[in-house]
Amino acid sequence: MKPLHFAAFVMNTNSHIQHGLWRHPDARQADFNDVRLWVDLAKTLEKGNFDAMFFADVVGLYGPVAGSYEVNAREGLQLPSNDPSVLLSALAVNTEHLGLAFTSSILQEHPFNFARKVSTLDHISNGRIGWNVVTSTLENAARNFGFDRLVAHDERYAWAQEYMDVVYKLWEGSWDEGALLKDKASGVYADHTKIHKINHKGERYSVEGPHLTSPSPQRTPVIFQAGSSPTGRAFAARNAEAQFILAPNVDAAKGLITDTRAIVEQHGRRGEDLQFFQGLTFVIGSTEEEAKRVENEIDEYISTDGFLAHMNLGLDQATGTPLDPDLPLREIKHEGNQSHVEWLRQASPDREPTVRDLAKLTAKVRGRVVGTPEQIADNLAEWQRAGVDGINVINWTIPQSYELFIDEVLPVLRERGLAKSEATPGTLRQKLGGSDLLPSSHYAAQYRGAFSS
């Protein structure tokens, strides 16, 4: 049995997932503008042998068009927030082993410039960069980049695939192996015959190339993806190396993983080439009673308004008016994150949940594990048996949630073989069980040598 991978799920903002907890006396996330907070956390995670620190991100407000964002501002609910890709440079030079992954939407940056930025980060970090590919689910995000509406769900994934084709061509095909010489004796820095323009012409992009950055240690960053709709899973099966999931229970995770890995194999890859990271939060106590007491304390800080605003589901997305409290979740129509709606429904298997159930389901049910370190280890073993490869550790407070998990839970996990005893050196792809480069079975590998004359 392989140890689980562990990643810290964070965001460069005040209130990321657990809304209201920023008010807790032990919480420091309100100081997210202070780079020292993140550098210290990265060093803590590295000492705890976490594989990665993963930054979520958005490029728009949660809520309907022309709707109020009073709750967003009051709660600091991802408003304000900062660009995580800039922060990664500081974290890279202050760590040696920790993987550094960030979210970037196809909306927010042209693929030519994005590819150059990621290659630069991969060089700075010696190959520890991962990219969570998102298509954006927020109407405001679309308008921030000049669109009059959010592109339809399946159309966004078609757009995303062309985006991937462009960056793959730049990362994998523009520079041949051996193109970079740095030969002082001959006076040749790079062999131009091994550097190629990609001449991409597609529906959305026209990119001549060549890639301006020489190949980084991984060439292509580790590709993460989070969509679990049928279209999202098909995209992940072709492109992703790791998929973030928020399954409501172990059985749901097992079904999702089994089905998705079958799709991966249809794309000519091994099922295990796609790893699954389940998002979980932990309430830790030396006894069950203490854990329950801590849980009750946490719940006192939870903001129901924040959870409903974040889920972007309590209002009609066109008009901004509240939905009927008795409306079944299955009848909510939107172009946003469809997989979250389905997972919320699965969290109430005995009946069809309604809008009035949203706050309880999001704040209390999804991904919460309460107990002693031994009980938490038992729970994580169940997730592993279901096919989960890693855990995305969601915090209540920064840095305390991670300090407690590292100090109290990880020792028990190591005793059971569920966690590593030391850091894995090398690139992020190497840490996750592969090699430095994408395997030849990956979709992107078709572009290697494709532009040589």
C-alpha positions as MATLAB code, in Angstrom:
seq = 'MKPLHFAAFVMNTNSHIQHGLWRHPDARQADFNDVRLWVDLAKTLEKGNFDAMFFADVVGLYGPVAGSYEVNAREGLQLPSNDPSVLLSALAVNTEHLGLAFTSSILQEHPFNFARKVSTLDHISNGRIGWNVVTSTLENAARNFGFDRLVAHDERYAWAQEYMDVVYKLWEGSWDEGALLKDKASGVYADHTKIHKINHKGERYSVEGPHLTSPSPQRTPVIFQAGSSPTGRAFAARNAEAQFILAPNVDAAKGLITDTRAIVEQHGRRGEDLQFFQGLTFVIGSTEEEAKRVENEIDEYISTDGFLAHMNLGLDQATGTPLDPDLPLREIKHEGNQSHVEWLRQASPDREPTVRDLAKLTAKVRGRVVGTPEQIADNLAEWQRAGVDGINVINWTIPQSYELFIDEVLPVLRERGLAKSEATPGTLRQKLGGSDLLPSSHYAAQYRGAFSS';
ca = [
       0.000    0.000    0.000;
       1.419    3.376   -1.054;
       1.337    6.351    1.319;
      -1.245    9.003    0.577;
      -0.163   12.289   -0.948;
      -1.012   15.434    0.998;
      -1.597   18.923   -0.366;
      -2.605   22.078    1.483;
      -5.632   23.710   -0.148;
      -5.351   27.469    0.296;
      -6.144   30.733   -1.451;
      -4.458   34.126   -1.388;
      -7.499   35.735    0.227;
      -9.204   36.248    3.587;
     -12.083   33.768    3.371;
     -11.582   30.844    1.027;
     -13.752   27.821    1.927;
     -14.721   27.959    5.615;
     -16.458   31.298    5.717;
     -16.551   33.143    9.006;
     -13.526   31.358   10.463;
     -11.249   34.298    9.714;
     -12.721   35.855   12.884;
     -11.385   33.011   15.054;
      -8.728   34.206   17.549;
      -6.180   31.741   16.137;
      -6.781   32.658   12.485;
      -4.193   34.667   10.580;
      -5.683   34.444    7.091;
      -6.880   38.054    7.357;
      -3.187   38.954    6.930;
      -2.973   37.238    3.556;
      -1.275   40.281    1.972;
       1.764   39.578    4.146;
       4.101   37.340    2.148;
       5.702   36.153    5.384;
       2.481   34.352    6.311;
       2.759   32.222    3.182;
       6.513   31.708    3.369;
       6.191   30.497    6.962;
       3.308   28.203    6.024;
       5.212   26.781    3.059;
       8.175   25.993    5.310;
       5.842   24.340    7.841;
       4.285   22.178    5.134;
       7.671   21.197    3.797;
       8.818   20.118    7.258;
       5.633   18.065    7.493;
       6.496   16.341    4.188;
       3.434   17.651    2.365;
       3.761   17.063   -1.355;
       2.246   20.335   -2.444;
       0.727   23.652   -1.544;
      -2.190   24.289   -3.863;
      -3.671   27.737   -4.448;
      -7.228   28.159   -5.619;
      -8.153   31.343   -7.482;
     -11.040   33.176   -9.130;
     -11.145   36.140  -11.487;
     -14.638   37.360  -10.666;
     -17.251   37.810   -7.959;
     -19.579   35.105   -6.742;
     -23.177   36.029   -7.374;
     -25.579   36.917  -10.191;
     -25.097   39.627  -12.771;
     -25.884   43.067  -11.282;
     -26.414   41.397   -7.908;
     -25.187   42.711   -4.587;
     -21.702   41.771   -3.441;
     -22.229   43.080    0.079;
     -21.770   39.603    1.549;
     -18.585   39.071   -0.457;
     -17.050   42.262    0.907;
     -18.350   41.855    4.451;
     -16.994   38.317    4.735;
     -13.847   38.947    2.705;
     -15.177   36.074    0.601;
     -12.474   35.899   -2.051;
     -12.750   39.689   -2.204;
     -10.103   41.000   -2.027;
      -7.823   38.315   -3.417;
      -4.361   38.287   -4.982;
      -2.769   36.537   -7.948;
      -1.218   33.282   -6.655;
       1.151   32.874   -9.607;
       3.105   35.932   -8.445;
       3.306   34.571   -4.900;
       4.739   31.241   -6.074;
       8.065   32.860   -6.948;
       8.605   33.867   -3.315;
       7.600   30.425   -2.067;
       9.822   28.659   -4.597;
      13.005   30.344   -3.403;
      12.139   29.702    0.258;
      11.516   25.958   -0.125;
      13.350   23.016   -1.646;
      10.907   20.115   -1.944;
       7.358   21.437   -1.662;
       5.294   21.295   -4.845;
       3.603   24.582   -5.759;
       0.384   24.429   -7.726;
      -1.943   27.236   -8.717;
      -5.227   27.813  -10.486;
      -5.454   29.776  -13.712;
      -8.463   30.093  -15.970;
      -8.434   29.938  -19.742;
     -10.255   33.281  -19.523;
      -7.567   35.309  -17.890;
      -4.420   35.004  -19.952;
      -3.460   34.338  -23.539;
      -1.921   30.860  -23.799;
       1.364   32.129  -25.304;
       2.116   34.385  -22.357;
       0.764   31.863  -19.846;
       3.060   29.142  -21.196;
       6.047   31.474  -20.842;
       5.115   32.400  -17.264;
       4.688   28.780  -16.200;
       7.984   27.724  -17.761;
       9.674   30.567  -15.880;
       8.121   29.431  -12.591;
       9.155   25.847  -13.284;
      12.737   27.004  -13.815;
      12.700   29.090  -10.610;
      11.340   26.172   -8.568;
      13.492   23.474  -10.232;
      10.426   21.713  -11.553;
       7.893   21.952   -8.738;
       5.005   23.698  -10.517;
       1.489   22.403  -11.075;
      -1.420   24.042  -12.904;
      -5.079   23.582  -12.044;
      -6.910   24.160  -15.326;
     -10.282   25.855  -14.881;
     -12.799   27.268  -17.333;
     -14.392   29.716  -14.842;
     -17.942   29.325  -13.582;
     -18.651   32.930  -12.630;
     -20.657   35.344  -14.753;
     -18.678   38.297  -13.409;
     -15.434   36.624  -14.493;
     -16.658   36.444  -18.082;
     -17.558   40.137  -18.029;
     -14.199   41.056  -16.561;
     -12.596   39.771  -19.752;
     -14.942   41.365  -22.259;
     -17.646   38.712  -22.684;
     -21.340   39.541  -22.339;
     -22.140   36.178  -20.788;
     -20.553   33.051  -19.371;
     -19.898   30.655  -22.210;
     -22.021   27.491  -22.011;
     -20.554   24.670  -19.924;
     -19.600   22.214  -22.683;
     -18.425   24.995  -24.988;
     -16.005   26.151  -22.284;
     -14.365   22.733  -22.297;
     -13.969   22.834  -26.083;
     -12.274   26.211  -25.641;
     -10.107   24.750  -22.879;
      -8.928   21.932  -25.138;
      -7.681   24.357  -27.767;
      -5.938   26.306  -24.984;
      -4.245   23.075  -23.913;
      -3.199   22.314  -27.480;
      -1.451   25.691  -27.742;
       0.476   25.390  -24.477;
       1.337   21.734  -25.129;
       2.776   22.673  -28.527;
       4.895   25.367  -26.882;
       6.023   23.280  -23.919;
       6.510   19.922  -25.632;
       7.157   20.683  -29.297;
       8.758   24.067  -29.778;
      12.177   23.117  -28.408;
      13.818   19.792  -29.235;
      16.034   18.048  -26.739;
      19.570   19.350  -27.063;
      18.575   22.732  -28.464;
      20.070   24.611  -25.510;
      23.873   24.383  -25.781;
      25.396   27.278  -23.759;
      28.685   26.474  -25.500;
      31.190   29.268  -24.792;
      33.888   27.686  -26.924;
      31.817   27.708  -30.100;
      29.910   30.830  -29.216;
      26.574   29.077  -29.770;
      24.042   29.476  -26.991;
      21.161   27.630  -28.660;
      20.803   25.629  -31.884;
      18.186   27.408  -33.972;
      17.570   24.277  -36.047;
      16.108   22.636  -32.940;
      13.806   25.530  -32.004;
      10.530   25.636  -33.902;
       7.567   27.855  -34.545;
       4.312   26.043  -33.832;
       2.086   27.982  -36.285;
      -1.104   27.145  -34.427;
      -4.307   28.311  -36.111;
      -7.525   27.382  -34.353;
     -11.011   28.625  -33.627;
      -9.893   30.982  -30.852;
      -6.127   31.319  -31.115;
      -3.466   31.988  -33.705;
       0.029   31.519  -32.279;
       3.178   31.462  -34.384;
       5.844   30.798  -31.763;
       8.457   29.717  -30.962;
       8.245   29.347  -27.200;
      10.531   32.031  -25.785;
      11.528   30.018  -22.726;
      13.826   27.017  -22.968;
      12.426   23.720  -21.663;
      12.001   23.685  -17.887;
      12.668   20.616  -15.716;
       9.119   19.308  -16.284;
       8.471   21.032  -19.639;
       4.741   20.784  -18.962;
       3.667   21.483  -15.358;
       1.706   18.798  -13.542;
      -1.858   19.201  -14.822;
      -4.600   19.326  -12.199;
      -8.311   19.553  -12.893;
     -11.425   19.681  -10.739;
     -14.503   19.294  -12.948;
     -16.515   16.120  -12.373;
     -19.375   16.689  -14.798;
     -19.380   14.213  -17.729;
     -17.670   16.788  -19.956;
     -15.209   17.710  -17.216;
     -14.322   14.085  -16.617;
     -13.704   13.525  -20.320;
     -11.399   16.565  -20.319;
      -9.589   15.222  -17.251;
      -9.235   11.781  -18.818;
      -7.371   13.291  -21.748;
      -5.324   15.954  -19.977;
      -5.151   15.729  -16.202;
      -2.602   13.955  -14.049;
      -4.470   14.696  -10.821;
      -8.108   15.482  -10.204;
      -9.493   17.296   -7.178;
     -12.772   15.881   -5.918;
     -15.154   16.765   -3.092;
     -17.111   13.544   -2.986;
     -19.735   13.511   -0.187;
     -18.781   10.021    0.966;
     -16.444    7.113    0.306;
     -18.906    5.211   -1.893;
     -19.477    8.227   -4.123;
     -15.715    8.694   -4.464;
     -15.238    5.052   -5.399;
     -17.863    5.236   -8.123;
     -16.495    8.479   -9.539;
     -12.901    7.226   -9.542;
     -13.759    3.874  -11.111;
     -15.816    5.459  -13.874;
     -13.285    8.188  -14.625;
     -10.340    5.808  -14.759;
     -12.257    3.734  -17.313;
     -12.520    6.878  -19.453;
      -8.794    7.507  -18.972;
      -8.067    4.074  -20.411;
     -10.249    4.871  -23.420;
      -7.783    7.666  -24.155;
      -4.885    5.205  -24.293;
      -3.577    5.934  -20.823;
      -3.348    3.766  -17.742;
      -6.127    4.300  -15.241;
      -3.606    5.058  -12.516;
      -2.126    7.863  -14.643;
      -4.887   10.036  -13.205;
      -4.630   10.455   -9.437;
      -7.484   11.641   -7.233;
      -7.217   14.099   -4.356;
     -10.216   14.223   -2.009;
     -10.825   17.531   -0.243;
     -11.324   17.122    3.518;
     -11.340   19.299    6.628;
     -10.253   17.934    9.990;
     -11.468   18.635   13.510;
      -8.890   17.058   15.814;
      -9.166   16.178   19.494;
      -7.251   13.965   21.908;
     -10.638   12.376   22.714;
     -13.962   12.224   20.905;
     -15.391   14.610   23.465;
     -12.664   17.161   22.845;
     -13.114   16.853   19.085;
     -16.850   17.517   19.469;
     -16.130   20.521   21.650;
     -13.749   21.931   19.060;
     -16.332   21.296   16.352;
     -18.977   23.217   18.291;
     -16.542   26.092   18.717;
     -15.840   26.119   14.974;
     -19.546   26.132   14.159;
     -20.023   29.255   16.248;
     -17.900   31.171   13.747;
     -19.425   29.785   10.542;
     -21.148   32.326    8.306;
     -24.243   30.882    6.631;
     -24.418   33.942    4.370;
     -20.852   33.291    3.296;
     -21.490   29.664    2.413;
     -24.593   30.459    0.364;
     -22.827   33.269   -1.480;
     -19.854   31.038   -2.220;
     -21.952   28.213   -3.588;
     -23.533   30.731   -5.934;
     -26.761   28.760   -5.759;
     -29.180   30.523   -3.413;
     -30.159   33.148   -5.981;
     -31.566   33.142   -9.491;
     -28.481   33.842  -11.591;
     -30.372   35.975  -14.108;
     -32.422   38.175  -11.786;
     -30.579   38.045   -8.466;
     -33.798   37.177   -6.605;
     -33.783   34.461   -3.912;
     -34.828   31.009   -5.071;
     -37.850   29.279   -3.593;
     -36.583   27.619   -0.369;
     -38.478   24.444   -1.300;
     -36.995   24.212   -4.809;
     -35.226   20.837   -5.222;
     -31.537   21.162   -6.029;
     -32.020   19.061   -9.147;
     -34.141   21.862  -10.625;
     -31.501   24.572  -10.242;
     -30.408   25.601  -13.725;
     -27.100   27.407  -14.173;
     -23.887   27.354  -16.160;
     -21.716   27.194  -13.054;
     -20.099   24.328  -11.225;
     -22.520   21.486  -11.917;
     -20.519   18.817  -10.113;
     -20.926   20.609   -6.759;
     -24.719   20.511   -7.087;
     -24.623   16.792   -7.734;
     -22.313   16.142   -4.763;
     -24.625   18.120   -2.482;
     -27.513   15.965   -3.649;
     -25.511   12.808   -2.934;
     -24.833   14.087    0.581;
     -28.575   13.629    1.302;
     -29.259   10.123   -0.040;
     -32.515    9.718    1.876;
     -34.339   12.569    0.184;
     -33.988   15.213   -2.490;
     -32.416   18.284   -0.815;
     -33.842   21.730   -1.388;
     -32.484   25.265   -1.467;
     -33.177   25.633    2.255;
     -30.725   22.740    2.874;
     -27.852   24.462    1.095;
     -26.222   26.164    4.058;
     -26.284   23.061    6.250;
     -24.969   20.839    3.490;
     -22.129   23.145    2.531;
     -21.085   24.220    6.020;
     -21.481   20.995    7.966;
     -21.646   17.935    5.756;
     -19.141   18.240    2.936;
     -15.703   16.856    3.684;
     -15.641   17.208    7.475;
     -13.803   14.554    9.518;
     -14.123   14.834   13.301;
     -12.251   12.692   15.808;
      -9.006   11.634   17.408;
      -5.867   11.172   15.276;
      -6.505    7.420   15.351;
     -10.103    7.847   14.180;
      -8.981   10.227   11.448;
      -6.405    7.663   10.311;
      -9.167    5.034   10.147;
     -11.226    7.385    8.009;
      -8.365    8.155    5.625;
      -7.705    4.447    5.181;
     -11.295    4.099    3.955;
     -10.803    6.857    1.403;
      -7.625    5.183    0.212;
      -9.419    1.845   -0.217;
     -11.971    3.677   -2.356;
      -9.181    4.638   -4.763;
      -8.212    8.066   -3.436;
      -4.506    8.787   -3.945;
      -4.190   11.977   -1.949;
      -5.889   14.381    0.415;
      -6.400   18.066   -0.218;
      -6.318   19.380    3.350;
      -8.758   22.286    3.678;
      -8.082   24.601    6.590;
     -10.268   26.209    9.211;
      -7.556   28.611   10.281;
      -4.129   29.423    8.904;
      -1.612   28.272   10.019;
      -3.096   26.364   12.974;
      -5.086   23.802   10.977;
      -1.924   22.607    9.252;
       0.225   22.730   12.361;
      -2.250   20.527   14.253;
      -2.557   18.081   11.363;
       1.225   17.798   11.016;
       1.897   17.493   14.755;
      -0.989   15.239   15.791;
      -2.323   13.295   12.808;
       0.663   12.694   10.543;
       2.647   10.701   13.168;
      -0.237    8.218   13.406;
      -0.537    8.075    9.632;
       3.172    7.363    9.297;
       2.937    4.502   11.793;
       0.249    2.951    9.584;
       2.085    3.548    6.316;
      -0.485    6.115    5.200;
       1.979    9.033    5.075;
       5.606    9.447    4.027;
       8.360    9.677    6.619;
      10.501   12.021    4.564;
      10.205   14.410    1.656;
      10.466   13.079   -1.884;
      13.163   14.979   -3.804;
      12.846   16.102   -7.380;
      10.102   17.562   -9.497;
       6.441   17.647   -8.546;
       5.685   15.025  -11.188;
       8.357   12.823   -9.634;
       6.784   13.263   -6.191;
       3.442   12.061   -7.475;
       4.963    8.819   -8.676;
       6.012    9.494  -12.232;
       9.045   10.810  -14.015;
      10.113   14.380  -14.643;
       8.319   14.485  -17.994;
       4.871   13.502  -19.187;
       4.665    9.836  -20.252;
       4.509    9.041  -23.954;
       0.891    7.891  -23.546;
      -0.268   11.400  -22.607;
      -2.185   13.417  -25.180;
       0.476   16.159  -25.164;
       3.236   13.756  -26.207;
       1.988   13.889  -29.818;
       3.592   17.322  -30.146;
       7.115   16.139  -29.350;
       9.074   16.412  -32.578;
       5.945   17.483  -34.462;
       7.479   20.719  -35.712;
      10.915   19.492  -36.746;
      11.606   19.991  -40.431;
];
